Amino acid sequence: MRQHLRQICLLLAVASSFGMSSALAADADHGADLAKRWCASCHVVANGQATASADVPSFASVARKPDFSPERLAFFLLDPHPKMPNFPLSRIEAGDIAAYIGSLR
């Protein structure tokens, strides 16, 4: 009986972690939409984009950096920086943009 109860508890823990991870997963498609709306005036955010500022990296080059981490990038996006406009991104939006950039690797 005790073994059966442990198996049930383990099954519930695993099942709940799957539900939580999908609920917290970043949405790269939403990140692409946000990037095209807010970031494309300075960065090349997608293939085929015609204009961007010459002195800022493309999203593809950011994604190819050896130390790239979506989590670190999302945190960076939430912290205002003098070189970037202060966009009022939520944590979810920052995570979505970071996931989109990560998808360009």
C-alpha positions as CSV (number, residue, x, y, z in Angstrom):
1,M,0.0,0.0,0.0
2,R,2.8,2.4,0.9
3,Q,4.6,1.7,-2.4
4,H,1.3,2.4,-4.3
5,L,0.9,5.7,-2.5
6,R,4.5,6.8,-3.4
7,Q,3.8,5.9,-7.0
8,I,0.7,8.1,-7.0
9,C,2.5,11.0,-5.4
10,L,5.3,10.7,-7.9
11,L,2.9,10.6,-10.8
12,L,1.1,13.7,-9.5
13,A,4.3,15.6,-9.0
14,V,5.5,14.8,-12.6
15,A,2.1,15.6,-14.0
16,S,1.9,19.0,-12.2
17,S,5.4,19.9,-13.3
18,F,4.4,19.3,-17.0
19,G,1.5,21.6,-16.6
20,M,3.6,24.3,-14.9
21,S,6.4,24.2,-17.5
22,S,4.0,24.6,-20.4
23,A,2.2,27.5,-18.6
24,L,5.6,29.2,-18.0
25,A,7.0,28.4,-21.5
26,A,8.0,31.4,-23.5
27,D,6.1,32.0,-26.8
28,A,8.6,32.7,-29.6
29,D,5.8,33.5,-32.1
30,H,4.5,36.2,-29.8
31,G,8.1,37.4,-29.3
32,A,8.5,37.7,-33.1
33,D,5.4,39.9,-33.2
34,L,6.7,42.1,-30.4
35,A,10.1,42.3,-32.0
36,K,8.7,43.4,-35.3
37,R,6.6,46.1,-33.6
38,W,9.1,47.5,-31.0
39,C,12.6,46.4,-32.0
40,A,12.7,46.6,-35.9
41,S,13.3,50.3,-36.0
42,C,16.9,49.7,-34.7
43,H,17.6,45.9,-35.0
44,V,17.2,43.5,-38.0
45,V,14.7,41.2,-36.3
46,A,13.8,38.9,-39.3
47,N,15.2,37.8,-42.6
48,G,14.3,40.1,-45.4
49,Q,14.1,43.2,-43.2
50,A,15.3,46.1,-45.3
51,T,16.2,48.8,-42.8
52,A,17.8,49.0,-39.3
53,S,20.4,51.1,-37.5
54,A,23.9,50.2,-38.7
55,D,25.5,50.3,-35.2
56,V,23.2,47.8,-33.5
57,P,23.4,44.0,-33.8
58,S,20.9,41.9,-35.7
59,F,18.8,39.5,-33.6
60,A,20.5,36.6,-35.5
61,S,23.9,37.8,-34.5
62,V,22.8,38.1,-30.9
63,A,21.5,34.6,-31.0
64,R,24.8,33.2,-32.4
65,K,26.9,34.6,-29.6
66,P,28.6,31.8,-27.7
67,D,27.4,33.0,-24.3
68,F,23.8,33.5,-25.5
69,S,21.2,32.6,-22.9
70,P,17.4,33.3,-23.3
71,E,17.1,33.7,-19.5
72,R,20.0,36.2,-19.3
73,L,18.7,38.1,-22.4
74,A,15.2,38.4,-20.9
75,F,16.6,39.8,-17.7
76,F,18.7,42.3,-19.8
77,L,15.5,43.4,-21.6
78,L,13.8,44.2,-18.3
79,D,16.7,46.4,-17.0
80,P,16.6,49.8,-18.6
81,H,19.8,50.7,-20.6
82,P,20.9,54.0,-21.9
83,K,21.5,52.7,-25.4
84,M,18.0,51.2,-25.7
85,P,14.6,52.9,-25.4
86,N,12.8,52.1,-22.2
87,F,10.0,49.8,-23.4
88,P,7.6,48.8,-20.6
89,L,8.0,45.0,-21.2
90,S,6.4,42.5,-18.8
91,R,8.4,39.5,-17.8
92,I,6.4,37.4,-20.1
93,E,7.0,39.7,-23.1
94,A,10.7,39.8,-22.3
95,G,10.8,36.0,-22.2
96,D,8.9,35.8,-25.4
97,I,11.3,38.1,-27.2
98,A,14.3,36.2,-25.8
99,A,12.7,32.9,-27.0
100,Y,12.3,34.4,-30.5
101,I,15.9,35.5,-30.6
102,G,16.9,32.1,-29.4
103,S,15.0,30.5,-32.2
104,L,17.2,32.3,-34.7
105,R,20.3,30.2,-33.7
